[in-house]
Amino acid sequence: MQTGSGEGAAADAAGVGREPVEGILAKIPTARLRDRLLFRPMLETGLRVGEALALYVEDLDLTPDDEHLRVLGKGGKRRTVLLDDPQVVR
């Protein structure tokens, strides 16, 4: 019996397709800019909710051709998330 944790759990995990996620984004009113700004990086880069909520402006680097986020990930480890999609950077 598999409990969904431990060895083999990652193989059972399935991501949600882009279309349903875009549908969720479309339901966020345009007047709720903060919510849209929080949701878009999660959609485009695969950030976890906790990582997105922990972001600070200082974590964003928009140096041309090296746009990235410094993210505090699981276990308190820092990682770099590249922003190579023009949709995200603009």
N, C-alpha and C positions, 0 to 999 in steps of 0.2 A: 504494500500500500504506500502510495506517495503522498506526502503531506504538503508539497509545494515549497519546501525549504530544504536547504542543503544541496548535496550533490545531485545534478540532473535537473534542478529547478529552472535553470536558465534555458535549457533546451525546451521546456514546456511553455515558457513565456512567449507571448505573441504580442507584437505591437499593434496599435490601432492605425489603420490606414490614414492617408492624408485627407481624403475627402470628408470623413466624419469630423476630423479635427478642424478643417476649414469651415465646416458647418457650424461648429461651436463658436469659432471666432466671428463668424458672420452674425451670430445672435447677440454678441456684445455690442451694446449701443455705441455709436461713434462718439457720443458725448462722454462716455466713460473711458477717456484716453488712458488713464492710469492702468485700468484693467487690460486694455488692448496692448499696451506697452509691456505689461508683465507676461501676457500670454504669447505674444509673437516670438520672443527669443526661445521660449520653451518649445514651441512648434518647430522653429527653423533649426535649432541647434541641439535639441534633445536634452536640454537642461531639466533636472529634476525640480519639483516644486520648491523644495527646501533650498536648493541652490539659487533659484530665481529670487526667492524671498530674501536671501542673504546678500544680494548684490548691492553694491554702492557705486556711485558715479565714478569713484576712483578706480574701480575694477575694469572700467571700459577704456580701451586704448584704440583710438581711431587714426593712428599713424597710417598714411596711405600705403597700400599693399601689405600691411601687417595688422589689420584690424582684428582685435581679439578681446575676449573677456578673461579675467583671472577669477576663477570660481573656487569657492571653498566647498569641496565635495565630501563624499562619505568618509568617515573616519578622520575628519579634520584635515584632509590632504588637499593641497592647492593643485589645480590643474588649469590648463589653458584651453579655451574653446575658441577656435578660429571663426571669424565672421567673414567667410569668403563669398557669401551670397549677396549680390547687390541689393536684393529686396530688404535684407536685414540692415545693411550699412547706411542706406540712404535716409 
